[in-house]
Amino acid sequence: MQPPDILYHGTGEKSIESIKRSGLQKMSQHHVHVSSDRSTAKTVGQRHGKPVVFEVAAGAMYKDGFVFYCSANQVWRVDTVPPEYLEISEELVESTNTDILSPSS
């Protein structure tokens, strides 16, 4: 199923460096869950501490052959999201420590 161009993934601030290195992995779930709106992603992120929302370049991923699924309750799912398709949502940058946005040395 073709996703919107941008989807969102919420997480806690402590996961940022790992996600920047490895992307989003399904871990113990069947898929990585992503949302069509920032507010839902932010709510999910709050479950894991200080929330951070990543923008997922879902349209580009789809064009590159990644397969997306969408559940009846509008939760988008994908097997993995490589880091090159991720960017921290600019909307949340002001409320997040800007040091986390700079590349690792």
GUKE-210665 format. One line per 10 residues: for each residue x, y, z of C-alpha. Coordinates in nm, 3 decimals. Layout:
<gumars>
X,Y,Z ~ ...
</gumars>
This chain:
<gumars>
0.000,0.000,0.000 ~ 0.139,0.342,-0.091 ~ 0.194,0.559,0.218 ~ 0.183,0.938,0.245 ~ 0.512,1.110,0.158 ~ 0.587,1.175,0.527 ~ 0.500,0.960,0.828 ~ 0.608,1.008,1.190 ~ 0.764,0.794,1.461 ~ 0.766,0.896,1.827
1.029,0.780,2.074 ~ 1.208,0.892,2.387 ~ 1.506,1.126,2.377 ~ 1.736,0.849,2.505 ~ 1.688,0.653,2.180 ~ 1.799,0.926,1.939 ~ 2.164,0.828,1.896 ~ 2.081,0.461,1.837 ~ 1.814,0.553,1.582 ~ 2.051,0.792,1.404
2.304,0.505,1.374 ~ 2.078,0.208,1.299 ~ 1.743,0.348,1.192 ~ 1.417,0.210,1.324 ~ 1.410,-0.163,1.388 ~ 1.105,-0.373,1.473 ~ 1.278,-0.520,1.780 ~ 1.025,-0.750,1.953 ~ 0.734,-0.632,1.738 ~ 0.633,-0.763,1.397
0.685,-0.422,1.232 ~ 0.798,-0.066,1.298 ~ 0.488,0.143,1.370 ~ 0.462,0.491,1.220 ~ 0.183,0.745,1.226 ~ 0.031,0.982,0.975 ~ 0.033,1.271,1.225 ~ 0.287,1.432,1.458 ~ 0.054,1.454,1.759 ~ -0.001,1.077,1.773
0.373,1.017,1.733 ~ 0.447,1.265,2.012 ~ 0.197,1.089,2.241 ~ 0.369,0.757,2.169 ~ 0.708,0.916,2.236 ~ 0.591,1.042,2.576 ~ 0.556,0.679,2.686 ~ 0.936,0.656,2.659 ~ 1.040,0.973,2.844 ~ 1.095,1.314,2.688
0.931,1.277,2.344 ~ 1.111,1.317,2.014 ~ 0.939,1.275,1.678 ~ 1.118,1.155,1.368 ~ 0.987,1.231,1.020 ~ 0.997,0.921,0.802 ~ 1.044,0.978,0.427 ~ 0.784,0.712,0.355 ~ 0.719,0.820,-0.004 ~ 1.089,0.785,-0.091
1.105,0.450,0.089 ~ 0.805,0.324,-0.109 ~ 0.967,0.436,-0.437 ~ 1.281,0.249,-0.328 ~ 1.088,-0.076,-0.283 ~ 0.993,-0.082,0.086 ~ 0.653,-0.238,0.156 ~ 0.410,-0.055,0.385 ~ 0.095,-0.184,0.550 ~ -0.187,0.018,0.704
-0.417,-0.120,0.973 ~ -0.787,-0.039,1.007 ~ -0.704,0.216,1.280 ~ -0.460,0.398,1.048 ~ -0.136,0.271,1.202 ~ 0.123,0.239,0.928 ~ 0.375,-0.044,0.953 ~ 0.700,-0.131,0.777 ~ 0.974,-0.386,0.844 ~ 1.252,-0.132,0.904
1.339,0.233,0.844 ~ 1.706,0.291,0.754 ~ 1.857,0.610,0.902 ~ 1.887,0.784,0.566 ~ 1.505,0.809,0.556 ~ 1.480,0.973,0.901 ~ 1.496,1.331,1.021 ~ 1.403,1.478,1.358 ~ 1.082,1.678,1.319 ~ 1.166,2.049,1.303
0.845,2.129,1.489 ~ 0.992,1.971,1.802 ~ 1.346,2.109,1.773 ~ 1.267,2.416,1.985 ~ 1.149,2.203,2.275 ~ 1.433,1.951,2.247 ~ 1.798,1.980,2.343 ~ 1.969,2.101,2.023 ~ 2.290,1.913,2.108 ~ 2.118,1.591,2.002
2.073,1.725,1.651 ~ 2.441,1.766,1.577 ~ 2.627,1.475,1.415 ~ 2.823,1.245,1.641 ~ 3.196,1.302,1.644
</gumars>
